Amino acid sequence: MSYDHNNIFAKILRNEIPCNKIYEDEFVLSFHDINPQKKIHALVIPKGNYIDLDDFSLNATSEEMVGLLKGINIVAKKLGISTEVGEGYRALANIGDHGGQEVPHFHFHLFGGEKVGKMVE
Ligand code: 5GP
């Protein structure tokens, strides 16, 4: 499968559609999910065109990988949910059809601001 340049997150990255931005740097963009499932529901996406975690693991540079992990921590801190400043959160990536992935641009969900419940329902 090749990367679909018309997916919704690609359009957000190109500023073709708006987002409620939380953080941006060289490697990541983070914004609030349009349909939050918990009190805090943020998305963190790499700026590179990767479909899912497998694509990212196989093809991203080491700098992009570090940048994504660091970006998640920066966003969690900004939102007050990292364990340094808050009570913790869940980072989750859906991968492919069985994983329930809807948008084919790799992203992490960050859920927090309350107890997020069972891992899988
Ligand atoms: P997935 O199921 O692919 O892991 O998650 C996709 C997420 O993107 C969903 O939680 C959905 O609510 C969110 N989403 C879909 N379209 C938009 C949009 O246009 N803007 C924002 N901020 N989030 C979106």
Backbone and ligand atoms as CSV (ligand in chain L), in Angstrom:
chain,resi,resn,atom,element,x,y,z
A,1,MET,N,N,0.841,-1.201,0.000
A,1,MET,CA,C,0.000,0.000,0.000
A,1,MET,C,C,0.877,1.251,0.000
A,2,SER,N,N,0.530,2.206,-0.836
A,2,SER,CA,C,1.329,3.430,-0.837
A,2,SER,C,C,0.595,4.534,-0.079
A,3,TYR,N,N,1.365,5.521,0.334
A,3,TYR,CA,C,0.836,6.616,1.142
A,3,TYR,C,C,-0.191,7.431,0.355
A,4,ASP,N,N,-1.335,7.688,0.963
A,4,ASP,CA,C,-2.394,8.474,0.334
A,4,ASP,C,C,-2.217,9.954,0.714
A,5,HIS,N,N,-1.764,10.741,-0.234
A,5,HIS,CA,C,-1.476,12.157,0.051
A,5,HIS,C,C,-2.737,12.984,0.315
A,6,ASN,N,N,-3.891,12.389,0.087
A,6,ASN,CA,C,-5.147,13.117,0.334
A,6,ASN,C,C,-5.795,12.760,1.665
A,7,ASN,N,N,-5.076,11.989,2.519
A,7,ASN,CA,C,-5.695,11.682,3.809
A,7,ASN,C,C,-5.792,12.960,4.648
A,8,ILE,N,N,-6.697,12.933,5.620
A,8,ILE,CA,C,-7.055,14.146,6.362
A,8,ILE,C,C,-5.864,14.747,7.125
A,9,PHE,N,N,-4.977,13.901,7.639
A,9,PHE,CA,C,-3.829,14.437,8.382
A,9,PHE,C,C,-2.794,15.052,7.436
A,10,ALA,N,N,-2.685,14.509,6.231
A,10,ALA,CA,C,-1.805,15.128,5.234
A,10,ALA,C,C,-2.316,16.527,4.909
A,11,LYS,N,N,-3.636,16.669,4.831
A,11,LYS,CA,C,-4.226,17.987,4.544
A,11,LYS,C,C,-3.996,18.944,5.711
A,12,ILE,N,N,-4.081,18.438,6.934
A,12,ILE,CA,C,-3.789,19.281,8.109
A,12,ILE,C,C,-2.324,19.712,8.075
A,13,LEU,N,N,-1.428,18.781,7.759
A,13,LEU,CA,C,0.003,19.123,7.690
A,13,LEU,C,C,0.276,20.186,6.627
A,14,ARG,N,N,-0.488,20.166,5.539
A,14,ARG,CA,C,-0.303,21.154,4.465
A,14,ARG,C,C,-1.097,22.436,4.724
A,15,ASN,N,N,-1.723,22.523,5.915
A,15,ASN,CA,C,-2.549,23.689,6.276
A,15,ASN,C,C,-3.734,23.882,5.336
A,16,GLU,N,N,-4.201,22.802,4.731
A,16,GLU,CA,C,-5.370,22.906,3.847
A,16,GLU,C,C,-6.665,22.853,4.651
A,17,ILE,N,N,-6.587,22.192,5.809
A,17,ILE,CA,C,-7.725,22.248,6.729
A,17,ILE,C,C,-7.178,22.560,8.124
A,18,PRO,N,N,-7.987,23.228,8.956
A,18,PRO,CA,C,-7.481,23.682,10.253
A,18,PRO,C,C,-7.425,22.567,11.299
A,19,CYS,N,N,-6.659,22.826,12.336
A,19,CYS,CA,C,-6.654,21.935,13.491
A,19,CYS,C,C,-6.484,22.791,14.735
A,20,ASN,N,N,-6.834,22.231,15.872
A,20,ASN,CA,C,-6.647,22.905,17.153
A,20,ASN,C,C,-5.267,22.487,17.675
A,21,LYS,N,N,-4.270,23.259,17.257
A,21,LYS,CA,C,-2.870,22.852,17.465
A,21,LYS,C,C,-2.431,22.937,18.926
A,22,ILE,N,N,-1.684,21.927,19.343
A,22,ILE,CA,C,-1.103,21.908,20.692
A,22,ILE,C,C,0.385,22.202,20.622
A,23,TYR,N,N,1.055,21.627,19.623
A,23,TYR,CA,C,2.518,21.727,19.569
A,23,TYR,C,C,2.995,21.376,18.160
A,24,GLU,N,N,4.084,21.999,17.768
A,24,GLU,CA,C,4.692,21.663,16.476
A,24,GLU,C,C,6.184,21.882,16.557
A,25,ASP,N,N,6.958,20.980,15.974
A,25,ASP,CA,C,8.395,21.202,15.799
A,25,ASP,C,C,8.815,20.578,14.463
A,26,GLU,N,N,10.113,20.399,14.293
A,26,GLU,CA,C,10.647,19.862,13.031
A,26,GLU,C,C,10.079,18.474,12.703
A,27,PHE,N,N,9.769,17.690,13.735
A,27,PHE,CA,C,9.431,16.284,13.524
A,27,PHE,C,C,7.945,15.953,13.684
A,28,VAL,N,N,7.246,16.697,14.522
A,28,VAL,CA,C,5.870,16.326,14.830
A,28,VAL,C,C,4.919,17.516,14.791
A,29,LEU,N,N,3.640,17.171,14.597
A,29,LEU,CA,C,2.548,18.125,14.802
A,29,LEU,C,C,1.583,17.441,15.765
A,30,SER,N,N,1.074,18.212,16.732
A,30,SER,CA,C,0.092,17.663,17.661
A,30,SER,C,C,-1.119,18.582,17.715
A,31,PHE,N,N,-2.295,17.970,17.769
A,31,PHE,CA,C,-3.543,18.735,17.829
A,31,PHE,C,C,-4.603,17.902,18.546
A,32,HIS,N,N,-5.654,18.585,18.981
A,32,HIS,CA,C,-6.739,17.892,19.676
A,32,HIS,C,C,-7.565,17.081,18.685
A,33,ASP,N,N,-7.976,15.878,19.120
A,33,ASP,CA,C,-8.848,15.051,18.290
A,33,ASP,C,C,-10.204,15.746,18.128
A,34,ILE,N,N,-10.751,15.678,16.931
A,34,ILE,CA,C,-12.018,16.358,16.633
A,34,ILE,C,C,-13.194,15.697,17.360
A,35,ASN,N,N,-13.015,14.448,17.767
A,35,ASN,CA,C,-14.098,13.691,18.417
A,35,ASN,C,C,-13.531,13.022,19.676
A,36,PRO,N,N,-13.272,13.842,20.731
A,36,PRO,CA,C,-12.519,13.322,21.888
A,36,PRO,C,C,-13.226,12.172,22.605
A,37,GLN,N,N,-12.454,11.147,22.921
A,37,GLN,CA,C,-12.987,9.965,23.611
A,37,GLN,C,C,-12.762,10.042,25.116
A,38,LYS,N,N,-11.932,10.961,25.571
A,38,LYS,CA,C,-11.662,11.186,26.996
A,38,LYS,C,C,-11.537,12.690,27.208
A,39,LYS,N,N,-11.441,13.113,28.509
A,39,LYS,CA,C,-11.347,14.553,28.796
A,39,LYS,C,C,-10.256,15.199,27.958
A,40,ILE,N,N,-9.108,14.549,27.921
A,40,ILE,CA,C,-8.030,14.994,27.027
A,40,ILE,C,C,-7.811,13.903,25.988
A,41,HIS,N,N,-7.867,14.297,24.736
A,41,HIS,CA,C,-7.608,13.357,23.637
A,41,HIS,C,C,-6.837,14.124,22.563
A,42,ALA,N,N,-5.529,13.911,22.584
A,42,ALA,CA,C,-4.648,14.583,21.629
A,42,ALA,C,C,-4.114,13.580,20.618
A,43,LEU,N,N,-3.729,14.107,19.476
A,43,LEU,CA,C,-3.068,13.287,18.460
A,43,LEU,C,C,-1.666,13.836,18.247
A,44,VAL,N,N,-0.706,12.945,18.084
A,44,VAL,CA,C,0.663,13.345,17.756
A,44,VAL,C,C,1.045,12.622,16.476
A,45,ILE,N,N,1.392,13.381,15.444
A,45,ILE,CA,C,1.702,12.761,14.163
A,45,ILE,C,C,3.103,13.180,13.707
A,46,PRO,N,N,3.826,12.238,13.097
A,46,PRO,CA,C,5.117,12.629,12.521
A,46,PRO,C,C,4.879,13.475,11.279
A,47,LYS,N,N,5.819,14.344,10.956
A,47,LYS,CA,C,5.651,15.179,9.759
A,47,LYS,C,C,5.919,14.418,8.472
A,48,GLY,N,N,6.675,13.335,8.573
A,48,GLY,CA,C,6.967,12.516,7.393
A,48,GLY,C,C,5.740,11.716,6.973
A,49,ASN,N,N,5.754,11.306,5.725
A,49,ASN,CA,C,4.607,10.586,5.162
A,49,ASN,C,C,4.694,9.092,5.448
A,50,TYR,N,N,4.276,8.692,6.643
A,50,TYR,CA,C,4.276,7.280,7.033
A,50,TYR,C,C,2.847,6.828,7.281
A,51,ILE,N,N,2.527,5.653,6.769
A,51,ILE,CA,C,1.150,5.156,6.836
A,51,ILE,C,C,0.787,4.691,8.244
A,52,ASP,N,N,1.702,3.940,8.842
A,52,ASP,CA,C,1.396,3.340,10.145
A,52,ASP,C,C,2.703,3.034,10.868
A,53,LEU,N,N,2.572,2.436,12.053
A,53,LEU,CA,C,3.762,2.154,12.867
A,53,LEU,C,C,4.761,1.271,12.133
A,54,ASP,N,N,4.272,0.300,11.391
A,54,ASP,CA,C,5.179,-0.598,10.677
A,54,ASP,C,C,5.973,0.149,9.603
A,55,ASP,N,N,5.263,0.996,8.852
A,55,ASP,CA,C,5.920,1.812,7.831
A,55,ASP,C,C,6.969,2.713,8.498
A,56,PHE,N,N,6.584,3.317,9.617
A,56,PHE,CA,C,7.498,4.219,10.339
A,56,PHE,C,C,8.723,3.447,10.845
A,57,SER,N,N,8.497,2.292,11.449
A,57,SER,CA,C,9.601,1.495,11.999
A,57,SER,C,C,10.585,1.083,10.914
A,58,LEU,N,N,10.030,0.749,9.740
A,58,LEU,CA,C,10.882,0.278,8.643
A,58,LEU,C,C,11.603,1.415,7.926
A,59,ASN,N,N,10.967,2.573,7.828
A,59,ASN,CA,C,11.466,3.587,6.893
A,59,ASN,C,C,11.862,4.932,7.481
A,60,ALA,N,N,11.467,5.217,8.710
A,60,ALA,CA,C,11.813,6.526,9.286
A,60,ALA,C,C,13.293,6.544,9.682
A,61,THR,N,N,13.853,7.750,9.722
A,61,THR,CA,C,15.228,7.890,10.186
A,61,THR,C,C,15.252,7.819,11.717
A,62,SER,N,N,16.447,7.601,12.253
A,62,SER,CA,C,16.593,7.575,13.714
A,62,SER,C,C,16.163,8.906,14.308
A,63,GLU,N,N,16.496,9.996,13.624
A,63,GLU,CA,C,16.120,11.327,14.121
A,63,GLU,C,C,14.594,11.471,14.183
A,64,GLU,N,N,13.916,10.958,13.151
A,64,GLU,CA,C,12.449,11.039,13.150
A,64,GLU,C,C,11.855,10.199,14.291
A,65,MET,N,N,12.465,9.044,14.540
A,65,MET,CA,C,11.954,8.180,15.618
A,65,MET,C,C,12.124,8.846,16.974
A,66,VAL,N,N,13.310,9.382,17.218
A,66,VAL,CA,C,13.550,10.078,18.484
A,66,VAL,C,C,12.630,11.298,18.573
A,67,GLY,N,N,12.504,12.000,17.454
A,67,GLY,CA,C,11.673,13.211,17.434
A,67,GLY,C,C,10.225,12.912,17.802
A,68,LEU,N,N,9.714,11.780,17.346
A,68,LEU,CA,C,8.325,11.424,17.658
A,68,LEU,C,C,8.171,11.108,19.147
A,69,LEU,N,N,9.093,10.307,19.681
A,69,LEU,CA,C,8.988,9.950,21.108
A,69,LEU,C,C,9.158,11.175,21.997
A,70,LYS,N,N,10.116,12.010,21.655
A,70,LYS,CA,C,10.310,13.250,22.435
A,70,LYS,C,C,9.078,14.140,22.310
A,71,GLY,N,N,8.510,14.175,21.113
A,71,GLY,CA,C,7.328,15.007,20.870
A,71,GLY,C,C,6.157,14.568,21.740
A,72,ILE,N,N,5.974,13.253,21.884
A,72,ILE,CA,C,4.883,12.750,22.728
A,72,ILE,C,C,5.066,13.252,24.154
A,73,ASN,N,N,6.286,13.188,24.665
A,73,ASN,CA,C,6.550,13.654,26.039
A,73,ASN,C,C,6.326,15.158,26.172
A,74,ILE,N,N,6.759,15.907,25.187
A,74,ILE,CA,C,6.573,17.371,25.238
A,74,ILE,C,C,5.082,17.709,25.266
A,75,VAL,N,N,4.319,17.031,24.417
A,75,VAL,CA,C,2.873,17.287,24.362
A,75,VAL,C,C,2.209,16.880,25.680
A,76,ALA,N,N,2.574,15.713,26.200
A,76,ALA,CA,C,1.978,15.250,27.465
A,76,ALA,C,C,2.278,16.236,28.592
A,77,LYS,N,N,3.477,16.770,28.581
A,77,LYS,CA,C,3.854,17.755,29.594
A,77,LYS,C,C,3.024,19.032,29.419
A,78,LYS,N,N,2.909,19.470,28.169
A,78,LYS,CA,C,2.119,20.691,27.892
A,78,LYS,C,C,0.673,20.534,28.332
A,79,LEU,N,N,0.141,19.337,28.195
A,79,LEU,CA,C,-1.256,19.078,28.555
A,79,LEU,C,C,-1.423,18.787,30.044
A,80,GLY,N,N,-0.290,18.675,30.772
A,80,GLY,CA,C,-0.350,18.427,32.222
A,80,GLY,C,C,-0.654,16.991,32.588
A,81,ILE,N,N,-0.385,16.058,31.669
A,81,ILE,CA,C,-0.733,14.653,31.937
A,81,ILE,C,C,0.478,13.743,32.021
A,82,SER,N,N,1.675,14.245,31.736
A,82,SER,CA,C,2.856,13.376,31.848
A,82,SER,C,C,3.081,13.058,33.319
A,83,THR,N,N,3.812,11.997,33.599
A,83,THR,CA,C,4.034,11.619,34.999
A,83,THR,C,C,4.963,12.602,35.706
A,84,GLU,N,N,5.659,13.458,34.948
A,84,GLU,CA,C,6.472,14.501,35.596
A,84,GLU,C,C,5.580,15.560,36.229
A,85,VAL,N,N,4.485,15.884,35.552
A,85,VAL,CA,C,3.652,17.019,36.001
A,85,VAL,C,C,2.213,16.621,36.338
A,86,GLY,N,N,1.812,15.399,36.015
A,86,GLY,CA,C,0.423,15.001,36.199
A,86,GLY,C,C,0.287,13.547,36.600
A,87,GLU,N,N,-0.849,12.964,36.234
A,87,GLU,CA,C,-1.213,11.633,36.735
A,87,GLU,C,C,-1.076,10.525,35.690
A,88,GLY,N,N,-0.525,10.862,34.546
A,88,GLY,CA,C,-0.324,9.828,33.529
A,88,GLY,C,C,-1.388,9.841,32.452
A,89,TYR,N,N,-1.207,8.990,31.483
A,89,TYR,CA,C,-2.072,8.982,30.294
A,89,TYR,C,C,-1.850,7.688,29.538
A,90,ARG,N,N,-2.622,7.491,28.480
A,90,ARG,CA,C,-2.399,6.336,27.602
A,90,ARG,C,C,-1.988,6.824,26.230
A,91,ALA,N,N,-0.912,6.236,25.702
A,91,ALA,CA,C,-0.506,6.486,24.315
A,91,ALA,C,C,-0.869,5.244,23.520
A,92,LEU,N,N,-1.578,5.441,22.416
A,92,LEU,CA,C,-2.101,4.288,21.676
A,92,LEU,C,C,-1.989,4.540,20.175
A,93,ALA,N,N,-1.562,3.525,19.467
A,93,ALA,CA,C,-1.520,3.625,18.001
A,93,ALA,C,C,-2.350,2.487,17.415
A,94,ASN,N,N,-3.324,2.821,16.587
A,94,ASN,CA,C,-4.068,1.818,15.831
A,94,ASN,C,C,-3.307,1.551,14.536
A,95,ILE,N,N,-3.215,0.282,14.188
A,95,ILE,CA,C,-2.414,-0.096,13.023
A,95,ILE,C,C,-3.228,-0.990,12.103
A,96,GLY,N,N,-3.538,-0.465,10.927
A,96,GLY,CA,C,-4.208,-1.266,9.902
A,96,GLY,C,C,-5.651,-1.620,10.229
A,97,ASP,N,N,-6.183,-2.493,9.431
A,97,ASP,CA,C,-7.607,-2.849,9.497
A,97,ASP,C,C,-7.981,-3.477,10.835
A,98,HIS,N,N,-7.281,-4.500,11.257
A,98,HIS,CA,C,-7.616,-5.165,12.517
A,98,HIS,C,C,-7.335,-4.267,13.716
A,99,GLY,N,N,-6.410,-3.331,13.561
A,99,GLY,CA,C,-6.104,-2.392,14.643
A,99,GLY,C,C,-7.103,-1.242,14.725
A,100,GLY,N,N,-7.990,-1.149,13.742
A,100,GLY,CA,C,-9.018,-0.099,13.764
A,100,GLY,C,C,-8.530,1.255,13.298
A,101,GLN,N,N,-7.464,1.282,12.509
A,101,GLN,CA,C,-6.933,2.564,12.021
A,101,GLN,C,C,-7.842,3.126,10.935
A,102,GLU,N,N,-8.246,4.393,11.110
A,102,GLU,CA,C,-9.119,5.027,10.118
A,102,GLU,C,C,-8.367,6.002,9.225
A,103,VAL,N,N,-7.425,6.727,9.813
A,103,VAL,CA,C,-6.673,7.713,9.025
A,103,VAL,C,C,-5.296,7.125,8.706
A,104,PRO,N,N,-4.986,6.968,7.409
A,104,PRO,CA,C,-3.741,6.280,7.030
A,104,PRO,C,C,-2.500,7.178,7.022
A,105,HIS,N,N,-2.362,7.971,8.078
A,105,HIS,CA,C,-1.108,8.685,8.368
A,105,HIS,C,C,-0.797,8.341,9.815
A,106,PHE,N,N,0.365,7.744,10.058
A,106,PHE,CA,C,0.738,7.254,11.393
A,106,PHE,C,C,0.485,8.313,12.467
A,107,HIS,N,N,-0.130,7.890,13.547
A,107,HIS,CA,C,-0.388,8.822,14.647
A,107,HIS,C,C,-0.501,8.084,15.965
A,108,PHE,N,N,-0.151,8.766,17.023
A,108,PHE,CA,C,-0.430,8.295,18.382
A,108,PHE,C,C,-1.591,9.099,18.926
A,109,HIS,N,N,-2.500,8.403,19.620
A,109,HIS,CA,C,-3.528,9.048,20.427
A,109,HIS,C,C,-2.958,9.189,21.838
A,110,LEU,N,N,-3.172,10.321,22.492
A,110,LEU,CA,C,-2.875,10.482,23.909
A,110,LEU,C,C,-4.196,10.729,24.621
A,111,PHE,N,N,-4.542,9.816,25.540
A,111,PHE,CA,C,-5.783,9.940,26.317
A,111,PHE,C,C,-5.423,10.249,27.756
A,112,GLY,N,N,-6.091,11.204,28.375
A,112,GLY,CA,C,-5.802,11.500,29.774
A,112,GLY,C,C,-6.772,12.499,30.349
A,113,GLY,N,N,-6.350,13.083,31.486
A,113,GLY,CA,C,-7.213,14.035,32.188
A,113,GLY,C,C,-8.201,13.351,33.109
A,114,GLU,N,N,-8.237,12.039,33.082
A,114,GLU,CA,C,-9.093,11.203,33.929
A,114,GLU,C,C,-8.571,9.774,33.781
A,115,LYS,N,N,-9.069,8.863,34.607
A,115,LYS,CA,C,-8.686,7.455,34.423
A,115,LYS,C,C,-9.235,6.983,33.081
A,116,VAL,N,N,-8.396,6.355,32.289
A,116,VAL,CA,C,-8.847,6.039,30.935
A,116,VAL,C,C,-9.465,4.648,30.798
A,117,GLY,N,N,-9.446,3.859,31.865
A,117,GLY,CA,C,-10.198,2.597,31.847
A,117,GLY,C,C,-9.443,1.434,31.238
A,118,LYS,N,N,-10.221,0.403,30.893
A,118,LYS,CA,C,-9.648,-0.850,30.384
A,118,LYS,C,C,-8.819,-0.610,29.135
A,119,MET,N,N,-7.791,-1.421,28.975
A,119,MET,CA,C,-6.923,-1.238,27.819
A,119,MET,C,C,-7.654,-1.584,26.520
A,120,VAL,N,N,-8.391,-2.698,26.527
A,120,VAL,CA,C,-9.119,-3.092,25.321
A,120,VAL,C,C,-10.545,-3.428,25.719
A,121,GLU,N,N,-11.498,-2.884,24.968
A,121,GLU,CA,C,-12.902,-3.152,25.309
A,121,GLU,C,C,-13.569,-3.942,24.202
L,1,5GP,P1,P,-7.579,6.167,14.014
L,1,5GP,O1,O,-8.864,5.408,14.080
L,1,5GP,O2,O,-7.073,6.288,12.596
L,1,5GP,O3,O,-6.541,5.638,14.961
L,1,5GP,O4,O,-7.893,7.614,14.560
L,1,5GP,C1,C,-8.214,8.695,13.752
L,1,5GP,C2,C,-8.633,9.827,14.657
L,1,5GP,O5,O,-8.635,11.019,13.924
L,1,5GP,C3,C,-10.043,9.656,15.252
L,1,5GP,O6,O,-9.960,9.682,16.669
L,1,5GP,C4,C,-10.807,10.869,14.696
L,1,5GP,O7,O,-11.719,11.420,15.616
L,1,5GP,C5,C,-9.694,11.828,14.353
L,1,5GP,N1,N,-9.994,12.726,13.245
L,1,5GP,C6,C,-10.551,12.400,12.052
L,1,5GP,N2,N,-10.664,13.483,11.260
L,1,5GP,C7,C,-10.147,14.522,11.979
L,1,5GP,C8,C,-9.993,15.909,11.687
L,1,5GP,O8,O,-10.327,16.417,10.615
L,1,5GP,N3,N,-9.426,16.677,12.661
L,1,5GP,C9,C,-9.053,16.157,13.864
L,1,5GP,N4,N,-8.502,16.993,14.745
L,1,5GP,N5,N,-9.177,14.847,14.165
L,1,5GP,C10,C,-9.734,14.042,13.228
